[in-house]
Amino acid sequence: MKRKIFLLTGIFFIVSLWSINSFAAEKTDKIGFINLKEIMQKSNAGKKAAEDFKKIFDKDTRAIKTAEAELKKMKDDLDKQGSTATPGARSEKEKAYKKKLRDFQLKVEDTNQALKKRDQELMQTLVPRIMKVVRSIAEKEKYTLILDTATMPVPYYAAQNDISKKVIDEFNRAKK
């Protein structure tokens, strides 16, 4: 019985030494960092996507501002004519105003959802392409791990290990 315990302890000790040595070998691993937001904002494809999104946003904003101006005009007319209008006429104008207000609120909500969906679609097309470039650089330069500092708080990292600029350059070249 003592012999088996001694043998198991010896095996455990050898396995422990082996795992310590393998951890020691991993200390030479490289860890890199990227800032995905920066890459998306500074890359050519990201800039173009932002311009396209801004055009759509501006167009939708103009339509909302026009509807808002009409709504404000209706409200002002209702307030001005409120005391002089007959109760029936006032009631009709209030109904029309409330209907227009509901339509306006739905339009704003629909526009916001459409813009949010468009933004997600842009992200879904850009991020995989950027990640492909990150993987390529990581494999070439033998990185073990790449972390995104934009999505995950990292209290400290060495700036020389930030490969965002390389990713932007490589992504711009790959796009051409």
C-alpha positions in Angstrom: 0.0 0.0 0.0 2.8 2.4 0.9 4.5 1.5 -2.3 1.4 2.5 -4.4 1.1 5.8 -2.6 4.8 6.5 -3.1 4.5 5.6 -6.8 1.4 7.8 -7.3 3.1 10.7 -5.5 6.2 10.3 -7.7 4.0 10.3 -10.9 2.2 13.4 -9.6 5.5 15.1 -9.0 6.8 14.3 -12.5 3.6 15.5 -14.1 3.7 18.7 -12.0 7.3 19.4 -13.2 6.4 18.8 -16.8 3.4 21.2 -16.6 5.6 23.9 -14.9 8.1 23.6 -17.7 5.4 24.0 -20.3 4.1 27.1 -18.6 7.7 28.5 -18.5 8.0 27.9 -22.2 4.8 29.9 -22.8 6.3 33.1 -21.2 7.8 33.9 -24.6 4.3 34.2 -26.1 3.4 37.5 -27.6 0.2 39.4 -26.8 -1.0 42.2 -29.0 -3.7 44.8 -28.8 -6.1 46.5 -31.2 -8.7 49.2 -30.9 -11.5 48.0 -33.2 -13.3 51.4 -33.0 -10.2 53.2 -34.1 -9.7 50.7 -37.0 -13.2 51.2 -38.2 -13.0 55.0 -38.0 -9.6 55.4 -39.6 -9.7 52.7 -42.3 -10.8 53.7 -45.8 -13.7 51.2 -45.8 -14.8 52.5 -42.3 -14.6 56.1 -43.4 -16.7 55.3 -46.5 -19.3 53.4 -44.4 -19.5 56.3 -42.0 -20.0 58.7 -44.9 -22.8 56.5 -46.3 -24.4 56.3 -42.9 -24.2 60.1 -42.4 -25.9 60.7 -45.8 -28.8 58.4 -44.7 -28.9 60.0 -41.3 -29.0 63.5 -42.7 -31.8 62.6 -45.1 -33.9 61.0 -42.4 -33.1 63.9 -40.0 -34.3 66.4 -42.6 -37.6 64.5 -43.0 -38.1 64.4 -39.3 -37.4 68.1 -38.9 -39.9 68.9 -41.6 -42.6 66.8 -39.9 -41.7 68.4 -36.6 -42.0 71.9 -38.0 -45.5 71.0 -39.4 -46.5 69.6 -36.0 -45.3 72.7 -34.2 -47.2 74.9 -36.7 -50.4 72.9 -36.0 -49.9 73.2 -32.3 -49.3 77.0 -32.5 -52.5 77.4 -34.7 -54.4 75.3 -32.2 -53.2 77.5 -29.3 -54.0 80.7 -31.1 -57.4 79.7 -32.3 -58.3 77.8 -29.2 -60.3 80.5 -27.5 -62.0 81.8 -30.6 -62.9 78.5 -32.3 -66.1 76.7 -31.7 -65.9 73.6 -29.4 -66.5 71.3 -32.4 -63.9 72.9 -34.5 -61.4 72.9 -31.7 -62.1 69.2 -31.0 -61.5 68.3 -34.7 -58.2 70.3 -34.7 -57.1 68.5 -31.5 -57.9 65.1 -33.0 -55.9 66.0 -36.1 -53.0 67.3 -34.0 -53.0 64.1 -31.8 -53.1 61.9 -34.9 -50.2 63.9 -36.5 -48.3 63.6 -33.2 -48.7 59.8 -33.1 -47.6 59.6 -36.7 -44.6 61.7 -36.0 -43.6 59.6 -33.0 -44.0 56.4 -35.0 -41.9 58.0 -37.8 -39.1 58.9 -35.4 -39.2 55.4 -33.8 -39.1 53.7 -37.2 -36.3 55.9 -38.4 -34.2 55.2 -35.3 -34.8 51.5 -35.7 -33.8 51.6 -39.4 -30.7 53.6 -38.6 -29.7 51.2 -35.8 -30.3 48.2 -38.2 -28.2 49.9 -40.9 -25.4 50.5 -38.4 -25.5 46.9 -37.3 -25.3 45.7 -40.9 -22.3 47.9 -41.5 -20.6 46.4 -38.4 -21.5 42.9 -39.6 -19.8 43.5 -42.9 -16.7 45.3 -41.7 -15.8 43.4 -38.5 -15.3 40.0 -40.1 -13.1 41.5 -42.8 -11.1 43.4 -40.1 -10.8 40.2 -38.0 -9.4 38.4 -41.1 -6.6 41.0 -41.3 -6.0 40.8 -37.6 -5.7 37.0 -37.8 -3.3 37.3 -40.7 -1.0 39.7 -38.9 -1.2 37.6 -35.7 -0.2 34.5 -37.6 2.6 36.2 -39.5 4.1 37.8 -36.4 3.5 34.8 -34.1 1.1 36.5 -31.7 -0.6 34.1 -29.2 -3.4 36.5 -28.2 -4.8 39.7 -29.6 -7.2 41.8 -27.3 -9.5 44.6 -28.3 -9.0 47.5 -25.9 -12.2 49.2 -27.2 -14.6 46.5 -26.1 -12.7 45.2 -23.1 -11.3 47.4 -20.4 -7.5 46.9 -20.1 -6.0 48.8 -17.3 -2.6 48.9 -18.9 -0.9 47.6 -22.0 2.4 48.4 -23.7 1.8 50.8 -26.6 4.4 49.0 -28.7 2.1 45.9 -28.7 -0.8 47.9 -30.2 -1.1 46.7 -33.8 -4.1 48.9 -34.7 -2.1 51.0 -37.2 -0.7 47.8 -38.9 -4.2 46.5 -39.1 -5.5 49.7 -40.7 -2.7 49.8 -43.2 -3.1 46.1 -44.1 -6.9 46.4 -44.3 -6.6 49.4 -46.6 -4.2 47.5 -48.9 -6.4 44.4 -48.9 -9.4 46.5 -49.9 -7.6 47.8 -53.0 
